[in-house]
Amino acid sequence: MPRISVLLFLLCCWLCHGGTALAGVRLAPGVASLALAADVAVLEDPGGHMSLADVQARAADFQPSRLRGDAAINFGYSSSAWWLRFDVEAGPAVARDWMLEVGFPTLDRVDFFGPGGEHLSASDLLPFAARPVKHRNFVFPLRLGETGTNTVWLRVASEGSLTVPLRLWQAEAFREESHTSYAVLSVYFGMLLSLALYNLLLWFSLRDSTYLTYVLFAASMAVGQLSLNGLGNEFLWPHWPAWGNAAFSTGFAATGLFGALFTRAFLATRRNAPRLDGAVIGLAALFALCMLAPLVAPYRLAAILTSLTGVTFSLVAVIAGLRCWRKGQPGARIFLLAWTLLLLGVGIVGLRNLNLLPTTFFSFYAIQIGSALEMLLLSFALADRINGLRREKDLAQGEALAVKQQLVGALQRSEASLEQRVEERTEELEAANARLRENERQLQALAHTDTLTGLPNRLLLDARLLQSMQQARRTHGQVALLLVDLDQFKPINDGYGHAIGDEVLRCTADRLKAAVREVDTVARLGGDEFVVVLTGLGGGADAERLAQKLVASLGEPMRVLGLPLEIGASIGIALFTGGELSPAELMRRADQAMYAAKDAGRGCYRVFAA
């Protein structure tokens, strides 16, 4: 199927363009970036043995693969090596230094042959440090000659989906775009982490396996997405190329496995759709087989099987959601919408991997878009599950009240004989209500409090920060957000163990709370990061004075379990003085300022400057 679709793709391109030579890329002043798919010619190397000299001798055999817009060349699951060629012309006023980005970091090998005779290679089978440019995607520096046409040759080969999104960047524009894309992906994975931790806390509280399968589903999704976006190879496993090569297929196979288990538990398919329940179990087993397949079978076979299973499960899950919705299963409507969005994204990516759909921005990032919407909606669905438990509690209380009224009536008929029994029953009901109220209070505390330090967690911080910013807009006041990152926490945690690290975090929380007012908020983001929200400021100088005070306080040695330890802190300050600035943007500014403090030598603070 992939080979036939590739041949049809090339034949259609040849017929549409008459087999003529490519016009080449003409760079004009002011151009920051340019998609190259429209100007690339391709040549298949079925045996994968041709050298650069061989393909240069067969330049007339190259076929145009012109696509529209930002579409990417996609050869599906092809076992061949593929050569790509494009020409670049630049006038005298155009910058000579450019970056060629191959935006699909799961390719097994990409060879770059520049116009100056340079040969560079990149691969997800090699350590991250071996890449010519340290970036989540494969990036090659391109130096253009002062005059004439510059010809660039690429050779790509991979056991997985052979997708080649090509874009040429002016060097400065590439750095700016990279900063933005890293920030956006950080927000996405931060959302996955927040939702996973939130539902993990709910699982600890309720001991409902549905929440645990959701957490495992989100974690597996994160692994697959980290591989797909290249962030895993760059930050999490840069020295483990073997795992980096398998993480894409294995991560998404695990996502399918835990997604199937979550679907079965949430929709209760065993009771509501027994026929589909068998299909869900079978697909879950197939996903588990896909996870293990790279250990005993070729990677390409495992990747194709994962894609086909994902497309099939998309249809089964949607049908199961429809049937359970019709039977009145609680939360099925929200689940159906959420799961349909995610599985639509999975199905689109699966069809794109099989080269049955063109590679566009939407089809390339369909899983990220669908998963972000799915995670948010499933949180509502799980919250609705909690509301269902509350409704059951209210029903139980109503039934208890009815029983009590019946007992009162019986007491009126036989007060002397039944008085003791009524009192005992009333005491039991009051004790049950007290336990229910205590459980509800504990659930609220777990959902909004960091269990280690007792500080507000990210969920409560977001609510208080939004409330403070809204009040500042009404009163024309100011809000300061201080992001505190401990400088020496990781060496202490690694050297002395997590018990000492936990005590350091508790001592840090105590020092932060002691330094602020009652109206201010101190919260823990996670790890060794804390946030202080200051309201009712007279100006930015107040925030800087407090930051200086916190730096001095946290720089003082602390004695933890008999050990004298010094941690220090770097603080980033972001001010809100009104306008349409969002809490997330204010947090991003504080984070940027904090890293500026880190770069300045640590143990200091910096204020965000737009």
C-alpha positions in Angstrom: 0.0 0.0 0.0 2.7 2.6 0.9 4.8 1.9 -2.2 1.7 2.1 -4.5 0.6 5.4 -2.9 4.1 6.9 -3.3 4.2 5.9 -7.0 0.8 7.4 -7.6 1.8 10.5 -5.8 4.9 11.0 -7.9 3.0 10.1 -11.1 0.3 12.7 -10.3 3.0 15.3 -9.6 4.7 14.5 -12.9 1.5 14.8 -14.9 0.5 18.0 -13.2 3.8 19.7 -13.9 4.6 18.1 -17.2 7.9 16.6 -16.0 9.6 20.0 -16.3 12.6 21.0 -14.2 12.0 22.9 -11.0 12.3 26.7 -11.0 14.2 26.6 -7.7 14.0 28.8 -4.6 14.6 32.5 -5.1 15.3 34.3 -1.9 14.3 38.0 -1.7 15.2 40.6 0.9 12.8 40.5 3.9 12.0 36.7 3.6 12.3 35.1 7.0 11.3 31.6 6.2 10.1 29.5 3.2 8.4 26.1 2.9 10.4 24.0 0.3 8.0 21.2 -0.6 6.9 23.1 -3.7 10.4 23.3 -5.1 11.9 19.9 -4.2 12.6 17.1 -6.7 12.8 13.5 -5.4 14.5 10.3 -6.5 13.8 6.8 -5.0 16.8 4.6 -4.1 15.1 1.2 -3.6 18.3 -0.5 -2.5 19.6 2.4 -0.5 23.1 2.0 -2.0 23.5 5.1 -4.2 26.1 7.7 -3.4 25.9 11.5 -4.0 27.9 11.0 -7.2 25.4 8.4 -8.4 22.4 10.6 -7.9 24.1 13.6 -9.4 24.7 11.5 -12.5 21.0 10.7 -12.6 19.8 14.3 -12.1 17.4 14.0 -15.1 15.6 11.2 -13.3 14.5 13.4 -10.4 10.7 14.0 -10.4 9.1 17.2 -9.0 7.1 16.7 -5.8 5.5 20.1 -5.7 2.9 20.5 -3.0 0.9 23.5 -1.9 1.4 25.7 1.2 3.2 24.1 4.2 2.5 20.5 3.1 5.3 18.1 3.7 6.6 15.3 1.4 5.4 12.0 2.8 6.6 8.6 1.5 4.6 6.6 4.0 6.2 3.4 5.5 8.7 3.1 2.6 11.7 0.7 2.8 13.6 2.7 0.2 16.1 5.6 0.7 14.9 8.8 -0.9 17.0 11.6 -2.4 15.7 15.2 -2.4 17.2 18.1 -4.3 16.5 21.8 -4.5 18.2 24.9 -5.9 18.5 28.2 -4.0 19.3 31.6 -5.6 19.9 34.7 -3.5 20.5 38.3 -4.5 23.3 40.4 -3.1 21.1 42.0 -0.4 20.0 38.6 1.0 21.6 37.1 4.1 24.0 34.3 3.3 23.5 32.2 6.5 20.3 30.1 6.6 19.0 27.1 8.5 17.4 24.1 6.8 14.9 22.4 9.2 13.6 18.9 8.7 10.6 19.0 11.0 10.1 15.3 11.7 12.5 14.1 14.5 11.7 10.4 14.3 13.6 9.8 11.0 16.3 7.2 11.3 18.8 9.1 9.2 19.1 12.4 7.2 22.2 13.2 5.2 22.8 16.8 4.1 25.1 17.7 1.2 25.6 21.5 1.0 26.5 23.7 -2.0 30.0 24.1 -0.6 30.7 20.3 -0.5 29.9 19.9 3.2 28.3 16.7 4.4 26.3 16.6 7.7 24.2 13.8 9.2 21.5 13.6 11.8 19.6 10.6 13.2 17.4 9.5 16.1 19.6 6.5 16.3 22.5 8.6 17.5 23.0 10.5 20.7 21.5 14.0 20.7 24.9 15.6 21.0 25.9 14.3 17.6 23.5 16.6 15.8 25.0 19.5 13.9 22.5 21.9 15.5 21.2 21.3 19.0 17.4 21.4 18.3 14.4 19.2 18.7 14.1 18.8 15.0 16.9 18.0 12.5 18.5 21.3 11.5 21.5 21.9 9.2 23.3 25.2 8.7 23.3 26.4 5.1 25.9 28.9 3.8 24.9 30.4 0.4 27.5 31.4 -2.1 27.8 35.1 -3.1 26.7 34.4 -6.6 25.1 31.7 -8.7 22.8 28.8 -7.9 23.2 26.8 -4.7 22.2 23.1 -5.0 21.3 21.2 -1.8 21.0 17.4 -1.7 19.3 15.4 1.0 19.1 11.6 1.6 16.5 10.4 4.0 15.7 6.8 5.2 13.7 5.5 8.1 12.0 2.3 9.4 9.0 4.4 10.5 6.8 6.9 8.8 9.0 8.6 6.2 7.7 12.2 6.4 10.0 15.1 5.3 8.7 18.6 6.2 11.2 21.0 4.9 11.6 24.7 5.7 14.4 27.2 5.0 14.9 29.8 7.8 16.9 33.0 8.1 19.1 32.4 11.1 17.6 35.0 13.4 14.0 34.2 12.5 14.8 30.5 13.2 15.9 31.3 16.7 12.8 33.4 17.4 10.5 30.7 16.1 12.3 28.0 18.1 11.8 30.0 21.3 8.0 30.3 20.5 7.6 26.7 19.6 9.4 25.5 22.7 7.2 27.8 24.9 4.0 26.5 23.3 5.0 22.8 23.7 6.0 23.5 27.3 2.5 24.8 27.9 1.0 21.7 26.3 3.1 19.3 28.3 2.5 21.4 31.4 -1.2 20.9 30.9 -0.8 17.2 30.5 1.3 17.0 33.7 -1.2 19.1 35.6 -4.2 17.0 34.6 -2.3 13.8 35.3 -1.3 14.9 38.8 -4.8 16.2 39.5 -6.4 12.9 38.6 -3.6 11.0 40.4 -4.6 12.9 43.6 -8.2 11.9 42.9 -7.2 8.3 42.6 -5.4 8.5 45.9 -8.5 9.9 47.5 -11.2 7.8 45.8 -9.3 4.7 44.9 -11.3 4.4 41.7 -9.2 2.6 39.0 -10.7 4.8 36.3 -8.6 7.7 37.5 -5.5 5.6 37.5 -6.0 4.4 33.9 -6.5 8.1 32.9 -3.2 9.0 34.6 -1.4 6.2 32.8 -3.1 7.2 29.5 -1.9 10.8 29.9 1.6 9.7 30.8 1.8 7.4 27.8 0.5 10.2 25.6 3.2 12.5 26.9 5.9 9.9 26.0 4.6 9.5 22.5 4.3 13.3 22.0 7.7 14.0 23.5 9.2 11.6 20.9 7.0 13.1 18.1 8.1 16.6 18.9 11.7 15.8 19.5 11.7 17.1 23.1 12.3 13.7 24.6 15.5 13.1 22.5 16.7 16.6 23.5 15.9 16.7 27.2 14.8 13.4 28.7 16.8 10.7 26.9 19.5 12.4 24.9 22.0 9.6 25.6 19.6 6.7 25.0 19.1 6.7 21.2 17.8 3.1 21.2 14.9 4.1 23.4 14.5 7.4 21.5 14.0 5.5 18.3 11.4 3.2 19.9 9.6 5.7 22.1 7.4 7.0 19.3 5.8 3.7 18.5 5.9 2.3 22.0 4.5 5.5 23.6 1.5 5.7 21.3 0.9 1.9 21.6 0.8 2.4 25.4 -1.5 5.3 24.9 -3.9 3.1 23.0 -3.7 0.4 25.6 -4.5 2.6 28.6 -7.0 4.5 26.5 -8.9 1.3 25.8 -8.8 0.4 29.5 -10.1 3.8 30.4 -12.9 3.6 27.8 -13.9 0.2 29.2 -14.0 1.4 32.8 -15.6 4.8 32.2 -18.3 3.6 29.9 -18.8 0.3 31.7 -18.9 -1.4 28.3 -19.1 -4.9 29.9 -22.6 -3.9 31.1 -23.8 -1.3 28.6 -22.2 -2.7 25.4 -21.2 -6.3 25.9 -20.5 -7.0 22.2 -18.2 -4.0 21.9 -16.6 -4.9 25.2 -14.9 -7.9 23.6 -13.7 -5.7 20.7 -12.2 -3.2 23.2 -10.4 -6.0 25.1 -9.1 -7.4 21.9 -7.8 -4.0 20.7 -6.2 -3.4 24.1 -4.4 -6.7 23.8 -3.3 -5.8 20.3 -1.9 -2.4 21.6 0.0 -4.4 24.2 1.4 -6.5 21.5 2.4 -3.4 19.6 4.3 -2.1 22.7 6.4 -5.3 22.7 6.7 -5.8 19.0 9.9 -3.7 18.5 11.7 -6.2 20.7 11.1 -9.2 18.4 9.9 -7.7 15.1 11.1 -5.0 12.6 10.3 -1.5 13.7 8.3 -0.8 10.5 6.0 -3.7 11.2 5.3 -2.5 14.7 4.7 1.1 13.5 2.3 0.0 10.8 0.4 -2.3 13.2 0.2 0.6 15.7 -1.2 3.0 13.1 -3.8 0.4 11.9 -4.9 -0.5 15.4 -5.2 3.2 16.3 -7.5 3.9 13.3 -9.6 0.8 14.2 -9.9 1.7 17.9 -11.0 5.2 16.9 -14.1 3.8 15.3 -14.8 1.3 18.1 -14.5 3.8 20.9 -16.8 6.3 19.2 -19.4 3.6 18.5 -19.2 2.5 22.2 -19.6 6.1 23.3 -22.7 6.5 21.2 -24.3 3.3 22.5 -23.6 4.2 26.2 -24.9 7.7 25.6 -28.2 6.3 24.2 -28.4 4.1 27.4 -28.0 7.1 29.7 -24.5 6.2 31.0 -23.4 9.2 33.2 -20.7 11.3 31.5 -21.0 9.4 28.2 -21.9 12.6 26.3 -18.9 14.5 27.4 -16.7 11.4 27.0 -18.0 10.9 23.4 -17.1 14.5 22.4 -13.7 14.4 24.1 -12.8 11.0 22.8 -14.0 11.7 19.3 -11.7 14.8 19.1 -8.7 12.8 20.3 -9.4 9.7 18.2 -10.1 11.9 15.2 -6.6 13.3 15.6 -5.2 9.8 16.1 -7.0 8.6 13.0 -5.8 11.5 11.0 -2.2 10.9 12.0 -2.5 7.2 11.4 -3.9 7.8 7.9 -1.1 10.3 7.3 1.5 7.8 8.4 0.1 5.3 5.9 0.3 8.1 3.3 -3.5 8.0 2.8 -3.8 11.7 3.7 -1.5 14.6 2.8 0.9 16.0 5.4 -0.3 19.5 6.4 -0.1 21.5 9.6 -3.4 20.1 10.8 -2.6 16.4 9.9 0.9 16.7 11.4 -0.3 18.2 14.7 -3.7 16.6 14.8 -2.8 14.5 17.9 -1.6 17.5 19.9 -4.7 19.5 19.0 -7.1 16.7 19.7 -5.4 15.5 22.9 -5.4 19.0 24.3 -9.1 19.4 23.8 -9.7 15.8 24.9 -7.8 16.2 28.2 -9.8 19.3 29.1 -13.2 17.7 28.3 -12.3 14.5 30.1 -11.5 16.5 33.2 -15.1 17.8 33.0 -16.3 14.2 32.5 -14.4 13.0 35.5 -15.7 16.0 37.5 -19.2 15.0 36.5 -18.4 11.5 37.9 -17.7 13.2 41.2 -20.9 15.1 41.0 -22.7 11.8 40.4 -21.2 10.6 43.7 -22.5 13.7 45.4 -26.0 13.2 44.0 -25.9 9.7 45.3 -24.9 11.1 48.7 -27.8 13.6 48.6 -30.2 10.8 47.6 -28.9 8.8 50.6 -29.4 11.7 52.9 -32.9 12.2 51.5 -33.7 8.5 52.2 -32.3 8.8 55.6 -34.5 11.9 56.3 -37.5 9.9 55.2 -36.6 7.1 57.5 -36.2 9.6 60.3 -39.7 11.0 59.6 -41.2 7.6 59.7 -39.5 6.9 63.0 -40.9 10.2 64.3 -44.4 9.0 63.3 -43.9 5.7 65.0 -42.6 7.5 68.1 -45.9 9.5 68.2 -47.8 6.2 68.2 -45.5 4.4 70.7 -43.2 7.0 72.2 -42.4 5.1 75.4 -41.2 1.9 73.7 -39.4 3.4 70.7 -37.7 6.5 72.1 -34.3 4.7 72.7 -34.3 3.2 69.2 -35.0 6.6 67.6 -32.1 8.3 69.5 -29.7 5.5 68.5 -30.7 5.8 64.9 -30.4 9.6 64.9 -26.9 9.3 66.4 -25.9 6.9 63.6 -27.2 9.2 60.9 -25.4 12.2 62.4 -22.2 10.2 62.6 -22.6 9.2 58.9 -23.3 12.8 57.9 -20.2 13.9 59.8 -18.1 11.3 58.0 -19.5 12.4 54.7 -18.7 16.1 55.4 -15.2 15.2 56.5 -14.6 13.2 53.4 -15.8 16.1 51.3 -13.5 18.5 53.1 -10.5 16.2 52.7 -11.3 15.8 49.0 -11.3 19.6 48.5 -8.1 19.9 50.5 -6.3 17.3 48.4 -7.5 18.9 45.2 -6.1 22.4 46.1 -3.2 21.7 48.4 0.4 20.5 47.9 0.6 17.4 50.1 4.3 17.9 50.9 4.5 21.6 51.9 0.8 22.3 52.7 0.9 25.3 50.3 -1.7 25.9 47.6 -1.0 23.8 44.5 -1.1 24.9 40.8 -4.9 24.6 40.6 -5.6 26.9 43.6 -2.8 29.2 42.5 -4.4 29.7 39.1 -7.7 30.6 40.7 -6.2 33.1 43.2 -4.0 34.6 40.5 -7.0 35.1 38.2 -9.0 36.6 41.1 -6.1 39.0 42.0 -5.7 40.2 38.4 -9.5 40.7 38.0 -9.5 42.8 41.2 -6.5 44.8 40.1 -8.4 45.6 36.8 -11.3 46.9 38.8 -9.3 48.9 41.3 -6.5 50.0 38.9 -4.1 48.3 41.3 -1.0 46.2 40.7 -0.2 42.5 41.1 3.3 41.0 41.2 4.1 37.4 40.5 7.5 36.1 41.8 8.7 32.8 40.5 11.2 31.3 43.0 13.5 28.5 41.8 16.0 26.9 44.3 19.6 27.0 42.9 21.2 24.1 44.8 18.2 21.8 45.4 19.1 19.1 42.8 22.6 18.4 44.2 21.2 18.2 47.7 18.3 16.0 46.6 20.6 13.7 44.6 23.4 13.7 47.2 21.4 13.3 50.5 18.3 11.6 49.3 14.6 12.5 48.9 13.9 12.6 52.6 16.4 15.5 53.1 15.1 17.1 49.8 11.5 17.0 51.2 12.6 18.7 54.4 14.4 21.4 52.4 11.2 22.1 50.5 9.2 22.3 53.7 11.7 24.7 55.3 11.7 26.8 52.1 7.9 26.9 52.3 8.0 28.1 55.9 10.5 30.9 55.1 8.4 32.1 52.1 5.2 32.2 54.2 7.1 34.0 57.0 8.3 36.7 54.6 4.9 37.7 53.0 1.6 39.2 54.2 -1.6 37.3 55.1 -3.2 38.7 51.9 -0.5 37.3 49.7 -0.3 33.8 48.2 2.6 31.4 48.4 2.2 28.3 46.3 4.3 25.4 45.0 4.3 24.7 41.3 6.2 21.4 41.7 9.7 20.2 42.1 11.8 23.1 43.6 9.7 25.9 42.1 7.5 28.2 44.2 5.3 31.2 43.3 4.5 34.3 45.4 1.5 36.5 44.3 1.6 40.0 45.8 -1.5 42.2 45.7 -2.2 45.8 46.6 1.3 47.0 45.6 2.3 50.6 45.7 4.7 49.9 42.8 7.3 47.6 41.4 9.8 48.6 44.0 7.7 46.8 46.6 8.1 43.5 44.7 11.8 44.1 44.3 12.3 44.7 48.0 10.4 41.5 48.8 12.5 39.6 46.2 15.7 40.9 47.7 14.4 39.9 51.1 13.5 36.4 49.9 16.9 36.0 48.2 18.6 36.9 51.5 16.4 34.6 53.5 16.7 31.6 51.3 20.5 32.2 51.0 20.9 31.8 54.8 22.0 28.2 55.8 19.3 25.9 57.1 19.8 23.0 59.3 17.9 19.9 58.1 17.9 16.8 60.2 21.3 17.9 61.7 22.8 18.8 58.3 23.8 22.5 57.6 22.6 23.1 54.0 22.7 26.1 51.7 20.4 26.3 48.7 20.0 29.9 47.5 17.3 31.0 45.0 16.8 32.8 41.7 13.7 34.9 41.4 11.9 36.2 38.4 9.4 39.1 38.8 6.5 39.9 36.4 4.2 42.8 37.1 0.6 43.2 36.1 -0.7 46.7 35.9 -3.9 46.2 34.0 -4.9 45.4 30.4 -5.7 42.0 28.8 -2.6 40.1 30.0 -3.6 36.5 30.9 -2.4 34.6 33.9 -0.5 32.2 31.7 1.4 35.0 30.0 2.2 36.6 33.4 3.6 33.2 34.5 5.6 33.0 31.3 7.1 36.4 31.9 8.1 35.5 35.4 9.6 32.3 34.2 11.7 34.2 31.6 12.8 36.7 34.2 13.8 33.8 36.5 16.0 32.3 33.8 17.6 35.7 33.3 18.4 35.6 37.1 19.9 32.2 36.6 22.0 33.5 33.7 23.1 36.4 35.8 24.9 34.1 38.2 21.9 32.8 40.4 21.2 34.0 44.0 19.5 37.1 42.7 16.3 38.4 41.1 15.4 39.9 37.8 12.3 41.8 36.6 10.7 41.0 33.3 11.4 43.7 30.7 9.2 43.6 27.6 
